[in-house]
Amino acid sequence: MTIREMVAEIQLEVRDTDLLPDRARVLLTKLTALVGNCNTEIRRADAAYAEVLMQCLDTEGKANRAKIRAELTPEFAAKREARDTKELVEQMIGSLKYMLRSLSEEMRLAR
């Protein structure tokens, strides 16, 4: 299972179910652990894209045309997907933290 698939699975669960606090904590822990995996994937994708960009610069001669050509490659798509996945993970982490804080406050006020 890829990082993106794991994140998508968690995203569906967060979106489609009424999470209990214990399950939200488990998902928060998983997402936090996945941030490191996202960073590794971003580094790998950045390096692969840099190679493609360098090849395009060598063949095109003009930086703007080389950049456009490089952005049409699968390496650029992988780079974007890695960054977008990390952004999604960070957004879900923030959302789960907010939810847990909110539940904690509700429990505190109920006492």
C-alpha positions in Angstrom: 0.0 0.0 0.0 1.4 3.4 -1.0 1.6 6.4 1.3 -1.1 8.1 -0.8 -3.4 5.1 -0.4 -2.9 5.0 3.3 -3.7 8.8 3.5 -6.8 8.3 1.3 -8.1 5.5 3.5 -7.7 7.7 6.6 -9.3 10.6 4.8 -12.4 8.5 4.0 -12.7 7.3 7.5 -12.4 10.9 8.9 -14.9 12.2 6.4 -17.5 9.4 6.4 -17.7 8.3 10.1 -18.4 9.9 13.4 -15.0 9.3 15.0 -14.7 8.4 18.7 -11.9 10.1 20.5 -9.8 7.0 20.8 -10.0 6.3 17.1 -9.2 10.0 16.3 -6.1 9.7 18.5 -5.0 6.5 16.6 -5.5 8.2 13.2 -3.7 11.3 14.5 -0.7 9.2 15.5 -0.7 7.4 12.1 -0.9 10.7 10.2 1.9 12.2 12.3 4.1 9.2 11.5 3.3 9.5 7.8 4.7 13.1 7.6 8.2 11.6 7.7 7.3 9.3 4.8 5.9 12.2 2.9 9.1 14.1 3.4 11.1 11.2 2.1 8.9 10.9 -1.0 9.2 14.6 -1.6 13.0 14.4 -1.5 13.0 11.5 -3.9 10.5 13.2 -6.3 12.4 16.5 -6.2 15.6 14.7 -7.2 14.0 12.9 -10.1 12.4 16.1 -11.3 15.7 18.0 -11.1 17.3 15.4 -13.4 14.4 15.7 -15.9 14.7 19.5 -15.7 18.4 19.4 -16.3 17.9 17.2 -19.4 15.3 19.6 -20.7 17.6 22.5 -20.1 20.4 20.7 -22.1 18.1 20.0 -25.0 16.0 23.2 -25.1 18.7 25.8 -24.3 16.0 28.2 -23.0 15.1 27.9 -19.3 11.4 28.9 -19.7 10.8 26.3 -22.4 12.7 23.7 -20.6 10.7 24.3 -17.4 7.4 23.9 -19.4 8.6 20.7 -21.0 9.8 19.3 -17.7 6.4 20.1 -16.1 4.7 17.8 -18.6 6.6 14.8 -17.4 5.6 12.0 -14.9 8.4 13.1 -12.6 6.8 16.5 -12.2 3.4 14.9 -11.5 5.0 12.7 -8.9 6.6 15.7 -7.3 3.2 17.5 -7.1 1.5 14.4 -5.8 4.0 14.1 -3.0 3.7 17.7 -1.9 -0.1 17.6 -2.2 -0.2 14.4 -0.1 1.9 16.1 2.6 -0.4 19.1 2.6 -3.4 16.9 3.0 -1.8 15.0 5.9 -1.0 18.3 7.6 -4.5 19.5 7.2 -6.0 16.3 8.6 -3.6 16.4 11.5 -4.8 20.0 12.3 -8.4 18.9 11.9 -8.1 15.9 14.2 -6.2 18.0 16.8 -9.0 20.6 16.7 -11.7 17.9 17.1 -9.9 16.3 20.1 -9.5 19.7 21.7 -13.1 20.5 21.2 -14.2 17.1 22.6 -11.9 17.7 25.6 -13.5 21.1 26.2 -17.0 19.7 26.0 -16.1 17.0 28.5 -14.6 19.6 30.8 -17.6 21.8 30.7 -20.0 18.9 31.2 -18.5 18.2 34.6 
